[in-house]
Amino acid sequence: MNGIIQFIRSLVFIALMLGAAGTLVEATGLIGREAAKAHQHGGMSFKWMNQQLVGGGK
C-alpha cells in the first residue's frame, strides 16, 4: 500500500514539475517576442527608464 502512495505522489510531483517547466518555456518565448518587437520599433530609451526608476531630474 505504501508503494502505491509513493508512486502516486511521484506522478503528482512529476506533473507539477512539467507544468512549471512548460510555463517557464512559454514565458521565455513571450518575452523574446516582445523584445524583438521593441527592437524593431527602435528599442528602449534607457534615459527614460532611469527617470522612471529614480525620478525626473528636471
C-alpha positions as CSV (number, residue, x, y, z in Angstrom):
1,M,0.0,0.0,0.0
2,N,2.8,2.3,0.9
3,G,4.4,1.8,-2.6
4,I,1.2,2.8,-4.3
5,I,1.0,6.0,-2.4
6,Q,4.7,6.8,-3.2
7,F,4.0,6.1,-6.9
8,I,1.0,8.4,-7.0
9,R,3.0,11.1,-5.1
10,S,5.8,10.8,-7.6
11,L,3.3,11.1,-10.5
12,V,1.8,14.3,-9.0
13,F,5.3,15.7,-8.4
14,I,6.4,15.0,-12.0
15,A,3.2,16.6,-13.3
16,L,3.8,19.7,-11.3
17,M,7.4,20.0,-12.5
18,L,6.4,19.5,-16.1
19,G,3.7,22.2,-15.7
20,A,6.2,24.6,-14.2
21,A,8.8,23.9,-16.9
22,G,6.2,24.4,-19.6
23,T,5.1,27.8,-18.1
24,L,8.8,28.9,-17.9
25,V,9.3,28.0,-21.6
26,E,6.1,29.8,-22.6
27,A,7.1,32.9,-20.6
28,T,10.6,32.9,-22.1
29,G,9.1,32.8,-25.6
30,L,6.7,35.6,-24.9
31,I,9.5,37.8,-23.5
32,G,11.6,37.0,-26.6
33,R,8.8,38.0,-29.0
34,E,8.2,41.3,-27.0
35,A,11.9,42.1,-27.1
36,A,12.0,41.5,-30.8
37,K,9.0,43.8,-31.3
38,A,10.6,46.5,-29.1
39,H,13.9,46.2,-31.1
40,Q,12.0,46.6,-34.4
41,H,10.3,49.8,-33.0
42,G,13.6,51.5,-32.1
43,G,14.4,49.8,-28.8
44,M,14.1,51.3,-25.4
45,S,15.4,54.6,-24.1
46,F,17.5,53.9,-21.0
47,K,17.4,57.6,-20.1
48,W,13.6,57.4,-19.9
49,M,13.7,54.2,-17.9
50,N,16.2,55.6,-15.4
51,Q,14.0,58.7,-15.0
52,Q,11.0,56.4,-14.2
53,L,13.0,54.4,-11.7
54,V,14.9,57.2,-9.8
55,G,12.8,60.3,-10.6
56,G,12.9,63.0,-13.2
57,G,15.9,65.3,-12.6
58,K,14.2,68.2,-14.2
